[in-house]
């Protein structure tokens, strides 16, 4: 067992998890991934452990971000407390304020407060299409206002999913990159297509490419 119990207090804004290979960064990332809706795996439980459990206390978002979790909120509670548990047989449970909740609902509430980026996010800087988009936006040679108007319809997480899908990522790859479940990816893609009035991933790719968003 690598980690029997640990507590981590994050500061507001950007937090970077760094360390040498084998220091345990992936374990922490997987813990955050569980809170963001990733599927649990009994392999996360050490030989001496009976279960894996991760819990987070976050700022309380508005009822819109809480969704159905708002009904579970205890009276007077001023923080969002969510958790995921993995049992030895592979079963998982999600909780909000100690009460059983749907994994997707917990993930949606956490996404309103937490965003993760992997170590290879900087690779987009080497893409000619991204570089041209930045230069064109700076020079004013594209209608940035129109792009912003369309993007304003999407949440931050939907934009992340949209860009990865437009780059040709499979749902499984998007889920691994963003530490969310495949089901959550499918939900975000459906929402993006609906908001942008597109009918397929192919149209989404053309839409994003034409605006140099990938």
C-alpha positions as MATLAB code, in Angstrom:
seq = 'XXXXXXXXXXXXXXXXXXXXXXXXXXXXXXXXXXXXXXXXXXXXXXXXXXXXXXXXXXXXXXXXXXXXXXXXXXXXXXXXXXXXXXXXXXXXXXXXXXXXXXXXXXXXXXXXXXXXXXXXXXXXXXXXXXXXXXXXXXXXXXXXXXXXXXXXXXXXXXXXXXXXXXXXXXXXXXXXXXXXXXXXXXXXXXXXXXXXXXXXXXXXXXXXXXXXXX';
ca = [
       0.000    0.000    0.000;
       1.579    3.298   -1.108;
      -0.801    5.704    0.613;
      -2.786    4.622    3.668;
      -4.121    8.091    4.417;
      -3.234   11.603    3.303;
      -4.671   15.114    3.385;
      -3.960   17.816    0.823;
      -5.028   21.455    1.160;
      -5.040   23.373   -2.117;
      -4.746   27.124   -2.483;
      -7.185   29.152   -4.600;
      -6.230   29.412   -8.254;
      -3.499   27.359   -9.879;
      -1.943   24.422   -8.029;
       0.829   22.363   -9.620;
       1.578   18.803   -8.578;
       5.190   18.018   -9.406;
       7.798   15.465   -8.421;
      10.196   12.822   -9.634;
       9.016    9.675  -11.368;
       7.487    7.359   -8.796;
       6.718   10.135   -6.307;
       2.984    9.419   -6.467;
       1.677   12.138   -8.796;
      -0.481    9.665  -10.712;
      -2.116    8.448   -7.508;
      -3.137   12.000   -6.645;
      -4.310   12.639  -10.200;
      -6.410    9.469  -10.111;
      -7.954   10.598   -6.829;
      -9.009   13.881   -8.417;
     -10.184   11.894  -11.429;
     -12.544    9.880   -9.272;
     -14.148   13.065   -7.974;
     -14.463   14.239  -11.600;
     -16.381   11.096  -12.539;
     -13.721    8.630  -13.673;
     -14.611    4.971  -13.296;
     -13.202    3.286  -10.210;
     -10.959    0.244  -10.353;
     -10.263   -2.225   -7.558;
      -6.629   -2.058   -8.657;
      -6.415    1.236   -6.773;
      -6.730   -0.701   -3.505;
      -3.488   -1.920   -1.986;
      -3.007   -5.484   -0.809;
      -3.418   -4.429    2.820;
      -6.479   -2.271    2.199;
     -10.160   -3.128    2.136;
     -11.284   -0.119    0.105;
     -10.123    3.129   -1.489;
     -11.758    6.385   -0.439;
     -11.264    9.992   -1.539;
     -13.125   12.999   -0.163;
     -12.969   16.703   -0.949;
     -14.384   19.817    0.671;
     -14.958   22.557   -1.902;
     -16.500   25.999   -2.008;
     -20.247   25.730   -2.305;
     -21.358   26.564   -5.878;
     -24.763   27.897   -6.833;
     -27.793   25.667   -7.133;
     -27.423   25.591  -10.926;
     -24.005   23.944  -10.609;
     -25.216   21.636   -7.844;
     -28.100   20.389   -9.949;
     -29.898   17.511   -8.239;
     -27.325   17.554   -5.421;
     -29.002   20.699   -4.118;
     -31.742   18.454   -2.725;
     -29.167   16.601   -0.599;
     -27.569   19.708    0.885;
     -27.969   19.807    4.675;
     -29.562   22.960    6.047;
     -26.973   25.585    6.880;
     -24.136   23.758    5.086;
     -21.697   26.263    3.577;
     -19.321   23.880    1.780;
     -19.644   21.140   -0.815;
     -18.398   17.821    0.571;
     -18.143   15.042   -1.999;
     -16.528   11.611   -1.980;
     -15.978    8.429   -3.964;
     -15.455    4.954   -2.527;
     -14.106    1.882   -4.321;
     -14.875   -1.488   -2.783;
     -12.632   -4.535   -3.037;
     -14.985   -6.186   -5.551;
     -14.771   -3.191   -7.900;
     -18.090   -1.599   -6.988;
     -18.047    2.151   -6.417;
     -20.197    4.691   -4.628;
     -20.406    8.470   -4.893;
     -21.456   10.717   -2.038;
     -22.469   14.294   -1.385;
     -22.441   15.351    2.258;
     -22.242   11.682    3.233;
     -25.350   10.775    1.273;
     -25.279    8.424   -1.703;
     -25.547   10.329   -4.994;
     -25.214    9.629   -8.703;
     -21.604    9.620   -9.903;
     -22.459   11.919  -12.825;
     -24.129   14.453  -10.504;
     -21.124   14.552   -8.184;
     -18.775   14.907  -11.159;
     -20.773   17.809  -12.617;
     -20.707   19.687   -9.309;
     -16.960   19.146   -8.888;
     -16.275   20.259  -12.470;
     -17.801   23.621  -11.589;
     -15.003   24.074   -9.029;
     -12.046   22.084  -10.309;
     -10.275   21.733  -13.658;
      -7.246   19.541  -14.296;
      -4.659   19.768  -17.052;
      -2.193   17.012  -17.890;
       1.529   17.332  -18.353;
       1.309   17.379  -22.154;
      -1.122   20.293  -22.505;
       1.724   22.503  -23.740;
       1.899   20.468  -26.945;
      -0.850   22.604  -28.451;
       1.654   25.489  -28.550;
       3.592   23.620  -31.243;
       0.553   23.212  -33.491;
       0.698   25.574  -36.529;
      -3.098   25.951  -36.474;
      -2.991   27.115  -32.857;
      -0.141   29.534  -33.554;
      -1.965   30.998  -36.556;
      -5.134   31.369  -34.528;
      -3.313   33.312  -31.817;
      -1.636   35.600  -34.377;
      -4.852   36.189  -36.294;
      -6.737   36.992  -33.117;
      -4.019   39.440  -32.071;
      -3.944   41.059  -35.518;
      -7.713   41.247  -35.717;
      -7.894   39.336  -39.010;
     -10.625   36.964  -37.803;
     -13.978   37.693  -36.278;
     -13.036   36.928  -32.700;
     -16.307   38.384  -31.422;
     -18.329   35.794  -33.314;
     -16.152   32.974  -32.015;
     -16.480   34.268  -28.466;
     -20.248   34.524  -28.835;
     -20.447   30.873  -29.856;
     -18.007   29.746  -27.171;
     -19.872   31.670  -24.497;
     -22.658   29.133  -24.893;
     -20.313   26.392  -23.689;
     -19.029   25.716  -20.217;
     -15.262   25.583  -19.653;
     -15.329   21.781  -19.525;
     -17.427   21.588  -22.721;
     -14.803   23.736  -24.477;
     -12.049   21.373  -23.352;
     -13.983   18.348  -24.601;
     -14.848   20.111  -27.866;
     -11.213   20.918  -28.633;
     -10.022   17.378  -27.929;
     -12.800   15.837  -30.022;
     -11.996   18.246  -32.851;
      -8.350   17.111  -32.693;
      -9.473   13.547  -33.335;
      -9.363   12.172  -29.787;
     -11.563    9.134  -29.112;
     -14.003    9.340  -26.191;
     -11.726    7.052  -24.156;
      -8.737    9.312  -24.815;
     -10.689   12.436  -23.867;
     -11.769   10.758  -20.636;
      -8.175    9.847  -19.770;
      -6.861   13.324  -20.649;
      -9.459   15.158  -18.522;
      -9.769   12.553  -15.756;
     -13.499   12.076  -16.309;
     -15.636    9.108  -17.296;
     -16.499    8.118  -20.870;
     -20.168    8.619  -20.003;
     -19.412   12.194  -18.924;
     -17.570   12.803  -22.198;
     -20.589   11.564  -24.158;
     -22.848   13.879  -22.165;
     -20.602   16.885  -22.856;
     -20.360   16.111  -26.583;
     -24.151   15.879  -26.853;
     -24.484   19.203  -25.052;
     -21.881   20.873  -27.311;
     -23.584   19.645  -30.484;
     -26.946   20.848  -29.248;
     -25.710   24.302  -28.190;
     -23.808   24.855  -31.443;
     -26.639   23.374  -33.520;
     -24.395   20.742  -35.075;
     -25.363   17.180  -35.878;
     -22.135   15.151  -35.746;
     -18.522   15.019  -34.581;
     -17.479   15.631  -38.188;
     -19.394   18.921  -38.273;
     -17.925   19.837  -34.889;
     -14.404   19.266  -36.201;
     -15.069   21.445  -39.252;
     -16.628   24.142  -37.057;
     -13.636   24.230  -34.680;
     -11.090   24.050  -37.481;
     -12.688   26.886  -39.448;
     -12.364   29.066  -36.359;
      -8.817   27.852  -35.692;
      -9.720   26.619  -32.233;
      -7.597   23.466  -32.605;
];
